[in-house]
Amino acid sequence: MSDKLTPLDIQNKEFKRRMKGYDAADVDAFMLQVRETLETLYRDNESMEQDNRNLRDRLSDFERLEVTLRDTLTTAQKVSDSIRDNAQKEADAIVAQAEMEGERRLRSLDQRKVELIAQIHELKRERVQFETRLKSLIEVHQRLLEAFAEEEERIDKVEETLSFSAPTERASGE
């Protein structure tokens, strides 16, 4: 018999019978249970050994894949660095161009601001002239209105004088 106990060893094992020994049916039932358990363990062990072999094969495949991926990543990193450097150069050029355009626009806006300020001063000067002329015109019209009012008063006095004297002249002329 070998060191390893197999389900067949358990099935073929026979015990000597003695008087007051164990119940043969209980021993047989227990031996059957032990044999079935051992068979399950053997099958599981064999399955695990096969799984282990499969996993080792897959590990070997993954290790080869890892080398390929590492090489690919190195190449991708170099390409990425090159793209980043080119993008940085392009961005720097765009920023420089934008700064020049911004400065040109600022100069243009400053010039426009100077022109607008000059226009505002001219409009203020014209407004002052207009206000002065308007005040002068209002004063002339005010004087005319006052003169008309004085003339109206004189006319009213003359008319009043004429209306008081007219009935008296009529009475004396009759």
Residue, then its C-alpha position, 0 to 999 in steps of 0.5 A: m500500500s502506498d502513502k496516499l490513500t485512494p477511494l479504491d483503498i477505502q472501498n477494498k479495506e476490510f476489517k477483522r471482526r471481533m466480538k463486541g466490535y463496531d457495528a458493521a453497517d455503521v462502519d460500512a456507511f461511514m467508509l462509504q461516506v469517507r470514500e465519496t468525500l475522498e473521491t470528491l477531493y481527488r476530483d477537485n484536486e485534479s481540477m485545481e491542478q489542471d486550472n493551475r496549469n492553465l493559469r500558468d499558461r495564461l500567465s506566460d501569455f500575459e507576461r509576453l503581452e506585458v512586454t509588448l504593452r511596455d514597448t507600445l507604451t514607451t513608443a506612445q510616450k515618445v509620440s505623446d512628448s513630441i505632440r505635446d512639444n509641437a502643441q506647446k510651440e503652436a500655443d506659444a505662437i498663437v499667444a504671441q500673435a494674440e498679444m500683438e493683435g491685442e496691442r494693435r487693438l488697444r492702440s486703435l481703441d486709444q486713438r478712437k478714445v482720443e477722437l471721441i473725447a475731441q468730439i465730446h469737447e466740440l459738442k460741449r462747445e457747440r452746446v454752449q454756443f447754442e445755449t448762448r444764442l438761445k438765451s439771447l434769442i429768448e431775451v430778444h423775444q422777451r423784450l419784444l413781448e414786453a414791447f408788445a405789452e407796452e404797445e398794447e397798454r398804450i393802444d388800450k389807453v388811447e382806445e379808452t381815451l377815445s371811447f370816453s371822449a367819443p360820446t362827449e363829442r357826439a353829444s356836443g356835435e348834435 
